[in-house]
Amino acid sequence: MDCTFCQIIERKKPANIVYEDEDLVVFWDLHPNAPVHLLIVPRIHVDTLNSLDEGSVGIVSKMVLTAKNIAELHKIQSGYRLVINCGREAGQVIFHLHMHLTGGWGRGPSRR
């Protein structure tokens, strides 16, 4: 598969992974726009939110709960943003569903 995120999940491409479980992998964005900028990526390949169906819709709930937990671990629970871009017109570049967790604006540089 040509998907960058699938290759990261399969360990065929490097990434600074901070969390993983049976459903998700979380790693630092290569081009961060915040002191903390992590990507929360499902292990299953789903192109966009528009590609979700009844069998895969639960993954978004798990992504949100994981984002909350990761925000606590990185001490940004007092203020963070979650973004899912859906489609090229919204700025989606890699067509594998993913959520951006950004925050840490009030605490200085990232703790990569």
Sequence and secondary structure as in RCSB ss.txt:
>XXXX:A:sequence
MDCTFCQIIERKKPANIVYEDEDLVVFWDLHPNAPVHLLIVPRIHVDTLNSLDEGSVGIVSKMVLTAKNIAELHK
IQSGYRLVINCGREAGQVIFHLHMHLTGGWGRGPSRR
>XXXX:A:secstr
   HHHHHHTTSS   EEEE SSEEEEE SS SSSEEEEEEESS   SGGG  TTTTHHHHHHHHHHHHHHHHTT
 TTSEEEE   SGGGT  SSS  EEEEE TTS S   
